[in-house]
Structures are given as structure tokens and as C-alpha cells.
């Protein structure tokens, strides 16, 4: 049994890396990185401020950070790329509205705001594409974690509808998944299957992303 740390109550955000071998925790004071199995506390960084969103890039030293909590380390409309080997920010991106979620892949950075998703080339930070969405306060998004797949699922501009897009081929389909607002969704690693749940919370639906068939 793992004993809770004294700062457990200050947790703001928890997320796995792309293969779930590690997970990161944003807190009111900074962040911590843990090994998933066997469970091990890898390290903690005291940032002298809250980290409301944290995203790892595989098991590398690169992290994406967004401020949060009662005393945020960074503004809520800013994504900071952090190099933990150098223990410093190496780049930052500012947006007009607050950042609701951030996802990383080896070649892409996804930034979710309330009404739009911004897609950047990760190395150059060139803005590749912007996707308009339904109001998205929870920052709901799903991306394929397999480095050979470039599938993204995001909220369509219709309640209960999800857009699925292959960023390589630019093929896109719309799936009317639910009658109510989408509460959460997830793609399998290669992006061939999408799971969705609405705010009603009574069922989970599974779809093929190839043609939108309900499986």
C-alpha cells in the first residue's frame, strides 16, 4: 500500500504518458513523475507555483506545462515547454483564451482551448492546423498514441457529435455518438476504435473510426 504524501491534497491534474509506463501529477507547488509498474516515485519538482496541466513526451525530459490552482506558476493561456534536464522553460506559446488541455506526440503538439484546437509541429512550433469545436470547457480530446498513426477525435459543433480525422490523409468523418453532450472519449493506440460516453453516463459506445460504424 502506498502512503499518501503530505501534498496529496494539493493535486490538480493526473495523466499517463503515451504508453502508460509513467504518469505525471500537477500540484499546487509543481509536479511529480511516477513509474507505473513497478510503482516508484521518480522525482518531484518544486516550481513555486501551481501546475494545472502537465503532459509528458514518452519517457523523455520534455514536458508541456500550463499553470493552475490558487497560485499558478504560469498564466492559464500559456503552454510552456519544459526541459527537465536543464530545469528550465525552453519555449512557450500564448493563446487568446485559457488552455483546457494539451497533448504531445513525437512530431505534434495539440492545444485545446474552449472553442478551438490548435495543432503545431513539435520541433518548429509551426501552426499546422486549427479545428473549430463545440464549447469544450473540459478540454475533451483523444489522439492515437501509436507514433505511426495520426488520428484525432474531437467535439464536433453539434451536441453529441464527434469528428474523427486522419491528419496524414486529411480524411474526416462525423459520428453522432450521443444525444447529450460528450463527457469523455478515448482512442485505442492506433486510432482504429473510439469509445465515447455522454454526460448522461448510462452507457459507453464503441465505434470504428474507419467508417463510424457502431461496434
DAJOKA-V61151 format. One record per pair of residues at least 4 apart in sequence whose ideal C-beta (glycine too) atoms are under 7 Angstrom apart, sorted by the first residue. I is the first residue (numbers start at 1). J is the second residue. Records with the same first field share a line. If there is no record, write none. Layout:
# DAJOKA-V61151
I->J, J
This chain:
# DAJOKA-V61151
2->39
4->8
7->27, 29
10->27, 28, 29
11->25, 27
12->26, 27, 28, 50, 51, 52, 68, 69
13->26, 52, 53, 54, 68
14->23, 25
15->23, 24, 54, 55
16->20, 23
17->21, 22, 23, 56, 58, 59
18->58, 145
19->145
20->36
21->36, 59
22->33, 34, 35, 36, 56, 59
23->34, 36
24->31, 33, 54, 56
25->31, 32
26->31, 51, 52, 53, 54, 68
27->31, 32, 51
28->50, 69, 70
29->46, 47
30->44, 45, 46, 47, 51
31->45, 47, 51, 54
32->41, 44
33->42, 43
34->39, 40, 41, 42
35->39, 40, 42
47->51, 73
48->73
49->67, 71, 72, 73
50->67, 68, 69, 70, 71, 72, 73
51->65, 67, 68, 73
52->66, 67, 68, 69, 72
53->66, 68, 99, 101, 102
54->63, 65
55->63, 64, 102, 103, 104
56->63
57->62, 104
61->83, 84, 85
62->81, 83
63->82, 84
64->79, 81, 102, 104, 109
65->74, 80, 82
66->74, 76, 78, 79, 99, 102
67->72, 73, 74, 75, 76
68->72, 76
72->76
74->78, 80
76->98, 99
77->94, 95, 96, 97, 98, 99
78->92, 93, 94
79->92, 93, 99, 102, 111
80->89, 92
81->89, 90, 91, 92
82->89
83->88, 90
91->125
93->111, 125
95->99, 111, 113
97->113, 114
98->113
99->111, 113
100->112, 113, 114, 136, 137, 138, 139
101->112, 139, 141
102->110, 111
103->110, 141, 143
104->109, 122
105->143
106->147
107->121, 122
108->119, 120, 121, 122
109->120, 122
110->117, 119, 141, 143
111->118
112->117, 136, 139, 141
114->135, 136, 137
115->132, 133, 135
116->130, 131, 132, 133
117->130, 131, 133, 141, 154
118->127, 130
119->128, 129
120->125, 126, 127, 128
121->125, 126, 128
131->154
132->157
133->154, 155, 157
134->155, 156, 157, 159
136->140, 155
140->155, 182, 184, 185
141->154
142->153, 185, 186, 187, 194
143->151, 152, 187
144->149, 150, 151, 187, 189, 190, 191
145->189
146->189, 190
149->190, 191
150->166, 167, 168
151->164, 166, 187, 191, 209
152->165, 167
153->162, 164, 185, 187, 194
154->163
155->162, 182
156->161, 162, 163, 174
159->181
160->176, 177, 178, 179, 180, 181, 182, 198
161->174, 175, 176, 177
162->175, 177, 182, 185, 194, 196
163->172, 174
164->172, 173, 175, 194, 209
165->172
166->170, 171
173->211, 212
175->207, 212
177->182, 196, 205, 207
178->182, 196, 198
180->198, 199, 200
181->198, 199
182->196, 198
183->197, 198, 199, 201
184->197
185->194, 195, 196
186->195
187->191, 193, 194
188->192, 193
191->209
192->208, 209, 210
193->206, 208, 209
194->207, 209
195->204, 206
196->205
197->201, 204
205->214
206->215
207->212, 213, 214, 215
208->212, 213, 215
